[in-house]
Amino acid sequence: MSESETTPKPLLLSAAEAARLCAVTRTTCWQLHFSGRVALPVRLGLRTLWRRDELAAWVGGECPARDRGTP
């Protein structure tokens, strides 16, 4: 087992990390957020972070708008 397989994945992702996970640019990630088309992020101090599991569910649900059942 390689080190990357045993290293836990972070539960919260920055905009750059969330964008990489969803295969979009950071700018597109923010545009999706402001237009209500991606899972809501959480605020932790001054940081805005997305939950990895909610992004995965959003993609698995074919990327619905928040008002249509996004977690």
N, C-alpha and C positions, 0 to 999 in steps of 0.2 A: 504494500500500500504506500503510495507516495505521500509526501508531506501535504500537498494540496488536497488530498482526499481526506486527511485526518484533521486539517485545520477547519474549525467551525466557520461557517459563512455568517457575516454580520446580518442581524435581523433588520436593522435600519440602514437605509442607503441615502447618500447625498444625491443631489440632482444629477451630478455627473455619473455616479454609479448606477442610479436608476435608469438614466438614459442608455448607458452601455448595456444593461440587462435587457432593456426593451428594444435595443438596436435602433435608437434614434439619437439625434444630437441633443446636447444639453438645452439648447434654445427651444427645440421642439418639445422637450419634456416640460419646460416651463409654459409653453403655449398650450399644451394639452391640459395642464393644471388650471391655468387661468380661464380656459374655455369650458371647464367642467367635464373633460373627457378622460380623465385618469383618476385613480384612487386618491382620496384626500391624504395629504402628508400630515405629519405630526410636527409640532414645534418642541424642540428640546433646547432650552436656553435660547440662544440666538440662531440656532440651526433649524433648517427645514429639512425633514427627513421622510422618506417613504418606507413603508413596511414591505419587506421582500415578499411575504406571503400574499399581501393584498395586490401587489403588482402581478404576481403569478396568477392569482385568481382573475384579475382584470383581463390579462392576456388570454387565459383559458376560457373566459366568457366572451371571447371575440371583441374585446375592447369596447364595451358599452359606455355610453355617457353616464356620469354619476347619477343623474335623475332616473336612470333605468336599471338600478340595482347594483351599481359598483359598490364594493365593500367600503 
